[in-house]
Amino acid sequence: MLNATDPDYPQVQSIRFAVLRDPAGWLSVNPVKGTVNTTGTLDRESPHVHNNRYSAVFMATDNGNPPATGTGTLIITLEDENDNAPYVVPSVVRVCEDAKEVNVAVIGARDKDIHPNTDPFKIELGKQLGLEKTWRMTKINKENRTEEKRRNRNRTEERKREQNTGDTHSQIMLLHSLKRANYNLPLVLTDSGFPPLTNNTELKVQVCTCKKNRMDCNGVGSLRTNLLLLLGLLLFSMFCL
């Protein structure tokens, strides 16, 4: 509740309150009582929140002649909740179309939340049938990164919170060659929050032509699109017949 005091004691005046600056539009104020209420969900990850704090400015105006005004700043400290699921980085990887039994990429996860609602992350292949016949995922450097984190916990805690980086990485291996096209590899990412959040997402894999140590991915995205368009036209023609 806001409180304003008018030093003009000889004059009997009433004071009314109003919102002067509310960057995210989260707050309202009762103009007579000064009670501040929320009008939306307060989100620590909002760009309007800095160092876990949200600031809003309110104005108090009396009914004097002329009226006088004063302002005050309300600072709200927001605690983190595990309300953001992890996402995969990088989101796109590339591999040659004649490659097989090759390590495609090392992937990791990130999360907009802060410790302890972020790392370590669990990265798994999706549950799609037959996926393990084409892809293999192996966890790497988990022990080394965990030990490093333990040794430097106090020194790097604030920096890690700002970067929002995880400490679990996995290596993806392609077991047999694929035709030139775009493929979506299903992944399941889980953070260490309580309760943990899981994100069923996809990693885009571009299978490109490689000649003389050069990778050509031009037009890869249109191959599957053109195939679907052709099938659609064929079905439409059959329906018309």
Residue frames relative to the residue before (quaternion, step in Angstrom):
aa qw qx qy qz dx dy dz
M 1.0000 0.0000 0.0000 0.0000 0.00 0.00 0.00
L 0.3755 -0.7224 0.5397 0.2140 3.53 -0.97 0.93
N 0.1002 -0.7815 0.6142 0.0443 3.54 -1.17 0.64
A 0.0189 -0.7946 0.6064 -0.0224 3.56 -0.85 0.98
T 0.1701 -0.7839 0.5931 0.0689 3.57 -1.01 0.89
D 0.2278 -0.7739 0.5799 0.1136 3.57 -0.85 0.99
P 0.3437 -0.7739 0.4927 0.2003 3.65 -0.57 1.09
D 0.5691 0.5901 -0.3972 0.4125 3.63 1.22 -0.19
Y 0.1109 -0.8567 0.5021 0.0416 3.57 0.40 1.26
P 0.6374 0.5405 -0.3769 0.3994 3.67 0.86 -0.71
Q 0.7146 0.4078 -0.2471 0.5118 3.57 1.12 -0.57
V 0.3241 -0.7226 0.5776 0.1978 3.55 -0.93 0.91
Q 0.0859 0.8190 -0.5530 0.1264 3.56 -0.35 1.26
S 0.2982 -0.7146 0.6010 0.1978 3.51 -1.25 0.52
I 0.2659 -0.7639 0.5736 0.1291 3.55 -1.16 0.64
R 0.1163 -0.7757 0.6182 0.0505 3.53 -1.01 0.89
F 0.3024 -0.7667 0.5500 0.1348 3.53 -1.12 0.80
A 0.0107 0.7813 -0.6238 0.0181 3.55 -1.22 0.60
V 0.4926 -0.6229 0.5154 0.3219 3.54 -1.27 0.46
L 0.2064 -0.7893 0.5690 0.1036 3.56 -0.76 1.04
R 0.7995 -0.0427 0.0596 0.5961 3.58 0.95 -0.85
D 0.1228 0.7590 -0.6207 0.1533 3.55 -0.65 1.24
P 0.2746 -0.8404 0.4346 0.1717 3.61 0.35 1.27
A 0.7709 0.3459 -0.1901 0.4999 3.60 0.92 -0.84
G 0.4268 -0.7170 0.4592 0.3046 3.60 1.22 -0.14
W 0.3718 0.7693 -0.4413 0.2744 3.57 1.13 0.68
L 0.7822 0.3756 -0.1467 0.4749 3.59 1.13 -0.57
S 0.0714 -0.7426 0.6611 0.0806 3.52 -1.36 0.40
V 0.1925 -0.7807 0.5835 0.1142 3.57 -1.21 0.39
N 0.4442 -0.6487 0.5460 0.2894 3.54 -1.08 0.76
P 0.4296 -0.7537 0.4248 0.2587 3.62 -0.48 1.13
V 0.7170 0.4287 -0.2519 0.4885 3.60 1.13 -0.53
K 0.7711 0.3640 -0.1893 0.4869 3.58 0.78 -1.03
G 0.3872 -0.7367 0.4748 0.2862 3.60 1.14 -0.52
T 0.3987 0.7163 -0.4801 0.3122 3.58 1.23 0.34
V 0.2365 -0.7765 0.5727 0.1148 3.57 -0.80 1.05
N 0.0439 -0.7937 0.6065 -0.0150 3.56 -0.87 1.04
T 0.4553 -0.6574 0.5220 0.2968 3.54 -1.25 0.43
T 0.2197 -0.7743 0.5825 0.1135 3.56 -1.08 0.79
G 0.7790 0.1536 -0.1020 0.5993 3.57 1.29 -0.05
T 0.6403 -0.5241 0.3988 0.3954 3.54 -1.32 0.09
L 0.3361 -0.7363 0.5542 0.1944 3.57 -0.80 1.03
D 0.0888 -0.8210 0.5637 -0.0154 3.56 -0.68 1.13
R 0.4101 -0.7332 0.4890 0.2348 3.58 -0.59 1.14
E 0.6922 0.4872 -0.2806 0.4525 3.59 1.09 -0.66
S 0.4124 0.7141 -0.4720 0.3117 3.60 1.25 0.10
P 0.5339 -0.6283 0.4512 0.3414 3.62 -1.05 0.64
H 0.6179 0.5468 -0.3468 0.4461 3.59 1.24 -0.24
V 0.6309 0.5009 -0.3285 0.4930 3.59 1.30 -0.10
H 0.0533 -0.8002 0.5973 -0.0104 3.57 -0.82 1.02
N 0.8353 -0.0198 -0.0469 0.5474 3.55 -0.78 1.11
N 0.6711 -0.5288 0.2639 0.4476 3.54 1.04 0.96
R 0.6478 0.5054 -0.3207 0.4714 3.60 1.21 0.29
Y 0.1618 -0.7632 0.6207 0.0777 3.53 -1.09 0.86
S 0.1552 -0.8100 0.5639 0.0423 3.57 -0.82 1.05
A 0.0026 0.7690 -0.6390 0.0192 3.54 -1.06 0.87
V 0.2763 -0.7648 0.5655 0.1377 3.56 -1.09 0.76
F 0.1216 -0.7912 0.5983 0.0358 3.55 -0.92 0.99
M 0.2653 -0.7654 0.5725 0.1264 3.53 -1.20 0.62
A 0.1537 -0.7580 0.6286 0.0820 3.55 -1.07 0.84
T 0.0510 -0.8082 0.5863 -0.0214 3.59 -0.83 1.03
D 0.2699 -0.7545 0.5712 0.1777 3.60 -0.90 0.89
N 0.5030 -0.6589 0.4741 0.2967 3.57 -1.30 0.11
G 0.2983 0.7703 -0.5079 0.2443 3.54 1.13 0.65
N 0.3542 -0.7135 0.5617 0.2236 3.53 -1.33 0.03
P 0.4263 -0.3844 -0.7648 0.2924 1.48 -0.55 2.45
P 0.6042 -0.5661 0.4021 0.3908 3.62 -1.17 0.40
A 0.2403 -0.7529 0.5967 0.1391 3.56 -1.13 0.72
T 0.1799 -0.7946 0.5750 0.0745 3.55 -1.09 0.72
G 0.0560 -0.7634 0.6414 0.0513 3.51 -1.30 0.45
T 0.2384 -0.7784 0.5660 0.1303 3.57 -1.14 0.53
G 0.0518 -0.7773 0.6262 0.0326 3.52 -1.28 0.47
T 0.3338 -0.7471 0.5469 0.1773 3.56 -1.14 0.67
L 0.1939 -0.7558 0.6186 0.0922 3.53 -0.93 1.01
I 0.1053 -0.7947 0.5971 0.0291 3.59 -0.73 1.10
I 0.1182 -0.7945 0.5954 0.0192 3.55 -0.71 1.16
T 0.2288 -0.7608 0.5944 0.1244 3.58 -0.80 1.04
L 0.1899 -0.8089 0.5533 0.0589 3.56 -0.68 1.17
E 0.2894 -0.7357 0.5884 0.1695 3.55 -0.96 0.91
D 0.5099 -0.6606 0.4620 0.3002 3.55 -1.14 0.64
E 0.1000 -0.7418 0.6596 0.0687 3.51 -1.17 0.77
N 0.5010 -0.6456 0.4771 0.3233 3.55 -1.13 0.57
D 0.2363 0.8019 -0.5042 0.2165 3.54 0.41 1.29
N 0.6765 0.4224 -0.3016 0.5224 3.59 1.24 0.29
A 0.3197 -0.7459 0.5564 0.1785 3.54 -0.76 1.07
P 0.5502 -0.6211 0.4347 0.3500 3.62 -1.09 0.57
Y 0.1787 -0.7590 0.6152 0.1165 3.55 -1.28 0.47
V 0.5319 -0.6695 0.4337 0.2842 3.54 -1.16 0.68
V 0.0272 -0.7663 0.6416 0.0209 3.57 -1.17 0.70
P 0.5074 -0.2890 -0.8030 0.1193 1.50 -1.60 1.92
S 0.5323 -0.6435 0.4464 0.3215 3.58 -1.25 0.27
V 0.7636 0.2256 -0.1325 0.5904 3.58 1.29 -0.34
V 0.0093 -0.7738 0.6334 0.0007 3.58 -1.00 0.87
R 0.2553 -0.7705 0.5696 0.1290 3.57 -1.25 0.48
V 0.0005 -0.7799 0.6254 -0.0250 3.53 -1.20 0.67
C 0.5308 -0.6303 0.4628 0.3269 3.59 -1.17 0.57
E 0.5554 -0.6539 0.4062 0.3144 3.57 -1.05 0.80
D 0.7013 0.4322 -0.2844 0.4905 3.63 1.13 -0.38
A 0.4706 0.6926 -0.4334 0.3334 3.59 1.27 0.14
K 0.0922 0.7643 -0.6363 0.0493 3.53 -1.17 0.69
E 0.8168 0.1070 -0.1593 0.5441 3.52 -1.10 0.82
V 0.4742 0.6466 -0.4402 0.4041 3.54 0.90 1.00
N 0.4624 -0.6549 0.5215 0.2921 3.55 -1.14 0.69
V 0.3084 -0.7936 0.5020 0.1516 3.55 -0.47 1.23
A 0.7800 -0.2189 0.2001 0.5510 3.57 0.79 -1.00
V 0.3483 -0.6553 0.6149 0.2667 3.50 -1.40 0.24
I 0.0783 -0.8147 0.5746 0.0068 3.56 -0.65 1.11
G 0.1279 -0.7741 0.6150 0.0785 3.52 -1.25 0.47
A 0.3728 -0.7030 0.5507 0.2522 3.55 -1.28 -0.27
R 0.1181 -0.7670 0.6259 0.0770 3.52 -1.26 0.51
D 0.1509 -0.7824 0.6034 0.0293 3.52 -1.27 0.52
K 0.4466 -0.7110 0.4779 0.2580 3.59 -0.94 0.86
D 0.5680 0.5801 -0.3927 0.4320 3.58 1.24 -0.24
I 0.4000 -0.6861 0.5420 0.2750 3.57 -1.32 -0.05
H 0.7014 -0.4512 0.3416 0.4333 3.55 -1.32 0.27
P 0.6105 -0.1781 -0.7703 -0.0472 1.62 -1.95 1.59
N 0.4878 0.6933 -0.4144 0.3311 3.61 1.20 0.38
T 0.6260 0.5265 -0.3489 0.4573 3.59 1.19 0.38
D 0.8531 0.0036 0.0437 0.5198 3.55 -0.48 -1.25
P 0.5582 -0.1239 -0.8114 -0.1213 1.50 -2.38 0.77
F 0.3756 -0.7285 0.5360 0.2024 3.54 -1.16 0.70
K 0.2943 -0.7181 0.6027 0.1856 3.52 -1.22 0.58
I 0.0683 -0.8049 0.5893 -0.0143 3.56 -0.67 1.16
E 0.0513 0.8100 -0.5773 0.0893 3.55 -0.67 1.13
L 0.5453 -0.5543 0.5011 0.3798 3.53 -1.31 0.30
G 0.5597 -0.5990 0.4533 0.3499 3.55 -1.17 0.58
K 0.5928 -0.6122 0.4141 0.3198 3.55 -1.31 0.25
Q 0.3202 0.7708 -0.4965 0.2385 3.58 1.23 0.30
L 0.5284 -0.6674 0.4329 0.2964 3.57 -0.89 1.00
G 0.8358 0.2050 -0.1688 0.4806 3.57 -0.91 0.96
L 0.4106 0.7378 -0.4592 0.2758 3.57 1.26 0.00
E 0.6602 0.5355 -0.3038 0.4303 3.58 1.03 -0.81
K 0.5854 0.5755 -0.3774 0.4286 3.61 1.24 -0.21
T 0.7296 0.3873 -0.2178 0.5198 3.57 1.24 -0.42
W 0.8085 0.2019 -0.0676 0.5487 3.56 1.01 -0.81
R 0.0808 -0.7616 0.6400 0.0623 3.52 -1.24 0.57
M 0.1383 -0.7945 0.5884 0.0587 3.55 -0.94 0.90
T 0.0579 -0.8030 0.5927 -0.0207 3.56 -0.85 1.05
K 0.3994 -0.6976 0.5400 0.2494 3.58 -0.90 0.92
I 0.0809 -0.8034 0.5894 0.0239 3.57 -0.99 0.82
N 0.8831 0.1137 -0.0963 0.4449 3.53 -1.42 0.46
K 0.2771 0.7858 -0.5162 0.1983 3.60 1.10 0.52
E 0.6964 0.4779 -0.2903 0.4498 3.59 0.81 -0.98
N 0.6619 0.5117 -0.3174 0.4465 3.56 0.93 -0.89
R 0.6830 0.4838 -0.2931 0.4622 3.57 0.93 -0.90
T 0.6335 0.5231 -0.3352 0.4611 3.59 1.03 -0.69
E 0.6553 0.5037 -0.3102 0.4697 3.59 0.99 -0.85
E 0.6433 0.5143 -0.3226 0.4664 3.56 0.99 -0.82
K 0.6409 0.5252 -0.3223 0.4577 3.54 0.99 -0.80
R 0.6492 0.5238 -0.3175 0.4510 3.58 1.00 -0.83
R 0.6789 0.5009 -0.2995 0.4456 3.60 0.92 -0.88
N 0.7975 0.3014 -0.1371 0.5043 3.56 0.98 -0.83
R 0.2391 0.8286 -0.4878 0.1349 3.57 1.23 0.33
N 0.7158 0.4608 -0.2727 0.4483 3.58 0.74 -1.03
R 0.6935 0.5001 -0.2833 0.4344 3.56 0.97 -0.85
T 0.8015 0.3227 -0.1404 0.4834 3.58 0.96 -0.77
E 0.3694 0.7733 -0.4701 0.2110 3.59 1.23 -0.05
E 0.7069 0.4597 -0.2855 0.4554 3.59 0.75 -1.00
R 0.6485 0.5216 -0.3266 0.4480 3.57 0.98 -0.81
K 0.6498 0.5140 -0.3146 0.4632 3.57 0.98 -0.82
R 0.6343 0.5311 -0.3401 0.4472 3.57 1.01 -0.72
E 0.6643 0.4946 -0.3092 0.4675 3.55 1.00 -0.76
Q 0.7000 0.4700 -0.2732 0.4631 3.58 0.95 -0.84
N 0.1909 -0.8202 0.5137 0.1643 3.58 1.21 -0.57
T 0.3807 0.7236 -0.4917 0.2994 3.56 0.88 0.90
G 0.4065 -0.7169 0.5179 0.2293 3.53 -1.13 0.67
D 0.3578 -0.7396 0.5236 0.2257 3.58 -1.24 0.10
T 0.5952 0.5107 -0.3963 0.4772 3.59 1.11 0.59
H 0.0014 -0.7879 0.6151 -0.0297 3.54 -0.83 1.03
S 0.1400 -0.7769 0.6093 0.0751 3.53 -1.21 0.57
Q 0.3216 -0.7323 0.5731 0.1785 3.52 -1.19 0.67
I 0.2328 -0.7808 0.5694 0.1091 3.55 -0.84 1.05
M 0.1037 -0.7912 0.6021 0.0268 3.55 -0.88 1.02
L 0.2905 -0.7245 0.6026 0.1662 3.54 -1.05 0.90
L 0.3162 -0.8052 0.4788 0.1499 3.58 -0.56 1.18
H 0.7948 0.0235 -0.0300 0.6057 3.60 1.12 -0.49
S 0.6375 -0.5679 0.3669 0.3695 3.55 -1.19 0.54
L 0.2051 -0.7626 0.6046 0.1043 3.53 -1.24 0.62
K 0.5437 -0.6029 0.4663 0.3513 3.54 -1.20 0.51
R 0.6352 -0.5488 0.4018 0.3659 3.52 -1.25 0.61
A 0.4106 0.6641 -0.5293 0.3321 3.56 -0.59 1.20
N 0.5050 -0.5837 0.5182 0.3685 3.53 -1.36 -0.13
Y 0.0696 -0.7887 0.6105 0.0172 3.56 -0.96 0.90
N 0.2558 -0.7445 0.5981 0.1503 3.54 -1.12 0.74
L 0.1828 -0.8013 0.5661 0.0645 3.55 -0.47 1.26
P 0.3416 -0.7605 0.5121 0.2067 3.62 -0.49 1.14
L 0.0255 -0.7897 0.6126 -0.0196 3.56 -0.95 0.96
V 0.2043 -0.7399 0.6265 0.1349 3.53 -1.27 0.52
L 0.0615 -0.8064 0.5879 -0.0154 3.59 -0.57 1.20
T 0.0287 -0.8006 0.5982 -0.0212 3.58 -0.90 0.96
D 0.2968 -0.7604 0.5491 0.1793 3.59 -0.89 0.91
S 0.5597 -0.6248 0.4432 0.3160 3.57 -1.33 -0.03
G 0.3610 0.7485 -0.4861 0.2703 3.58 1.18 0.41
F 0.3111 -0.7260 0.5751 0.2130 3.54 -1.33 0.08
P 0.4342 -0.3890 -0.7752 0.2436 1.41 -0.82 2.37
P 0.5892 -0.5929 0.4043 0.3712 3.61 -1.12 0.53
L 0.2904 -0.7348 0.5866 0.1779 3.55 -1.20 0.62
T 0.1786 -0.7850 0.5892 0.0687 3.55 -1.00 0.91
N 0.1343 -0.7796 0.6093 0.0541 3.54 -1.03 0.86
N 0.1933 -0.7466 0.6281 0.1032 3.56 -0.72 1.12
T 0.1108 0.8213 -0.5379 0.1545 3.52 -0.20 1.30
E 0.3665 -0.7177 0.5455 0.2302 3.57 -1.29 -0.16
L 0.2635 -0.7122 0.6288 0.1673 3.51 -1.23 0.65
K 0.3234 -0.7520 0.5427 0.1884 3.57 -0.73 1.05
V 0.0914 -0.7902 0.6059 0.0119 3.57 -0.73 1.13
Q 0.1585 -0.7811 0.5999 0.0705 3.57 -0.67 1.11
V 0.1630 -0.7652 0.6180 0.0768 3.56 -0.70 1.13
C 0.0733 -0.8457 0.5264 -0.0480 3.54 -0.41 1.30
T 0.5331 -0.5907 0.4961 0.3476 3.54 -1.35 0.23
C 0.0837 -0.8017 0.5915 0.0180 3.56 -0.88 0.97
K 0.1135 0.7770 -0.6080 0.1171 3.57 -0.75 1.12
K 0.8515 0.0109 -0.0439 0.5224 3.54 -0.95 0.96
N 0.6854 -0.5200 0.2641 0.4359 3.54 0.88 1.07
R 0.5984 0.5175 -0.3825 0.4772 3.56 1.18 0.57
M 0.2545 -0.7710 0.5710 0.1213 3.56 -0.94 0.93
D 0.1036 -0.7960 0.5961 0.0156 3.55 -0.72 1.14
C 0.0260 -0.8213 0.5689 -0.0339 3.57 -0.46 1.24
N 0.3729 0.7428 -0.4843 0.2731 3.60 1.24 0.18
G 0.8321 0.2008 -0.1629 0.4907 3.55 -0.89 0.95
V 0.4122 0.7221 -0.4767 0.2854 3.58 1.24 0.00
G 0.6797 0.5209 -0.3022 0.4188 3.56 0.90 -0.88
S 0.6806 0.5051 -0.2972 0.4397 3.59 1.14 -0.56
L 0.5122 0.6725 -0.4248 0.3240 3.61 1.19 -0.36
R 0.7197 0.4194 -0.2578 0.4896 3.56 0.73 -1.01
T 0.6118 0.5521 -0.3527 0.4433 3.59 1.06 -0.69
N 0.6651 0.5026 -0.3043 0.4609 3.57 0.93 -0.90
L 0.6285 0.5354 -0.3331 0.4553 3.57 1.05 -0.76
L 0.6641 0.4902 -0.3038 0.4758 3.58 0.93 -0.85
L 0.6310 0.5286 -0.3302 0.4619 3.57 1.03 -0.76
L 0.6433 0.5234 -0.3148 0.4617 3.57 1.01 -0.85
L 0.6582 0.4986 -0.3057 0.4740 3.57 0.95 -0.86
G 0.6440 0.5288 -0.3225 0.4491 3.57 1.01 -0.79
L 0.6602 0.4991 -0.3027 0.4727 3.57 0.98 -0.85
L 0.6319 0.5351 -0.3279 0.4548 3.56 1.04 -0.78
L 0.6702 0.4859 -0.2973 0.4757 3.58 0.90 -0.90
F 0.6350 0.5284 -0.3297 0.4571 3.58 1.02 -0.77
S 0.6473 0.5201 -0.3136 0.4606 3.58 1.02 -0.85
M 0.6542 0.5061 -0.3126 0.4671 3.57 0.98 -0.86
F 0.6395 0.5266 -0.3262 0.4553 3.58 1.02 -0.78
C 0.6623 0.5088 -0.3057 0.4572 3.58 0.99 -0.84
L 0.6354 0.5203 -0.3383 0.4595 3.59 1.10 -0.65
